[in-house]
Amino acid sequence: MAPHSAPRGNISAQEALERIREGNSLFVKHVEYRGDITEERVRDAAINGQHPYAAIVSCSDSRVIPEVIFSAGIGELFVIRTAGNVVDDINTMGSLEYAVNHLGCNLIVVMGHTKCGAVAEALNGFHEEHALRIIKEIVDGIGDERDPTKASILNIKNSVRLIKEDMNDRDGLEIIGALYDIETGEVEFID
């Protein structure tokens, strides 16, 4: 499928990354939330559509809220949340294709976090019906690593790799990993 032309408001991957870094800096400094969630912004997004500057693949963990962590408002981030920030063909990749090809996102960030429950369950041998597929994907990504933080980073890198294998041929698209520290609020970007 050929990418559509980028919609209005599209910015480069570098500009998007800078916005994300600045947003996280505000969050870490406990500056009042700066994301635009005003009535006017809600109305504008309803009338003019969404124009996110980045797509974020994040864990479903209730302590990890990308819009808040990056001080973003309505329509600024296209967020896909899955347990353990695991990438699958249908939901995650289909959503990312939409974000890149139809909404013009030039930056994809796979953001895992410290003290991830899904990674912990992969390390501890969790075995339940539907979640087992998620845990298997994490186990495949972390290999023999036993340190929870290092395992989270390996899991992030595995998801980045899977996305790159599928989407890396898009001009101007950057795909990076990030680790959110749930204690400090800081995001460390991973290459």
N, C-alpha and C positions, 0 to 999 in steps of 0.2 A: 504494500500500500504506500503510495507516495505521500510524503508529508504535505499538509496544507500550508498555505502561507501563514505566517505568524500574525496573530491578532494584534490590535492596538495595545500598547502598554508592555509589549515584549521587551525584555532587556537581556543583555549578554549573561553568560554563566558567571563571569567575574563580577559583574555588577550585582547579580543576585546573591552571590556568596558574600560580598561585602555587606549587603543589607542584612543578611542572616547573622553575620558576625556582629554587626552593630546592634541588632536586636537582642542577641544573646548578652552582649555587654550591658545593655540597659536592664535586662532581667536580673543578671548577676548582681548589679549594683542596687537592686530593689527600687529602681526608679518606677514611678507610677506607670501602670500599664499604658503603653503608647499605641497599641493596635486600634485602628479606627473601627469602632463598632457603633457609631452614631446612627440615629434614625435616617439621616441623609445618606450615609454609606449603605445602609441596608436597602434603601429605596433605589439608589444608583445601581447597585449590583443586581437588583431584581429587574430593572429596566434595561441596563446595558450589558448584563452578563458578567461572568467572572473572567479575570485576567491575571491569574497567579504568576508570580515571577519565579517560583520554584516548586518542584514536587518533592515531597518528603515521604519516605517509607519509614514508618516508625512502629515501635512496639505498641500493643494495645494496653499496656500497663497504665492504670489510672493516674499514676504519678508523673506520667510523661505526656505533656500537652504541647505539641510543637508550636501552635499559634502563640501560646503564652511564652514559651521558652525563647522564641525568636521575636517577640513583641510585634506580632503581625495582626492585621485586622481582617475583616471580612473580604474575601476574594483575593487575598494576597498569596496564600499557600494552598497547594493542592495536596492534601494529606491522605495517605493510605496507611491504615493501621492494621497490623496483624500480630498475633502472638509471636514474640521473639523476632520481630521484623523479618519474618521468613517470606521469601519471594516464591510465588506460584505462577503458573502459566495463565490461568484464567483471570483471577481477581487482580493480582498485583500487576502483572505484565500488561493486561488489558487496560487497566487504569492508567498505567504509565504511558502507554501508547497514546491514549486520549490526551493526557496532559501535554505530551511533547508534540504530537501531530496536529491536534485540534486547538489546543490552548496556547501553544508556543513556548512552553517552559524549556529553557536551555540548561537548567540545573536540576539534577536529581541527587538528593541526599538520602542515604540509608543511615538512619540514626538508631543505634542501639543504646543501651544504658547500663550503668552499674547495677548490681543486685537484681539482675533480670531473672524473674521466676521461671521463664521457659528455659533459659540456659541452665539454671540450677536444676531443673527437672531432668534435662538432658544429662547433666553430670551425675545425677542420682538414680538414673534408670527408671524414670516415669513411664508407665505403660497403661494408657487408657485409649479407648477406641479411636475417636476422631483426632484427639490431640497427638496420638502416636505418630501420625504423618508429619506433624510439625516438629516433634522432638527428633524424629529420624533425620529430617533435613538439617537440624542444628547439629546433631551428632556427626553427620557427614561433614559438616563445615568445620567443626572444632577438632576432629581427630582425637588424639590422645591427650590433649591439653586438660589439666585438672584445675588450674587457677581460674576462678570465676570471671575476673576482669579480662584476663587474656583470652579466655574462651569467648566472652562477649565480643571482643575485637575480632577474633577469627570468624565468628558468626557474621559480623558486619561485612568483613572482607568477602566472605562467601556470597552474600547477597549482592554486593557490588559486582563481583565477578559474573554472577548469573545475569544481571541486568546488562552489563557491558557486552557479554556474549551475544545478547539478543538485540541491543540497541546502539552499540558503539559507532555505527556507520552514519549517524545523523550529524550533519555539519553543525558545529557550534555547541553540541551537547556535551556537558561535563557530568560525570557520575562519580560521586565521592562518598566516603563513609564518615561517620561521626559517632562519638561516644559521649552521651550525656551523663554527667555525674549527678545522681539524684540527691546527694548531700550538699553539694556546692552550687548546683545549677549551671555549672560551666559545661560548654560543649567543646570537645577536642576533635579537630578534624584529622582524619586518618587517610594516608595515601596508600 
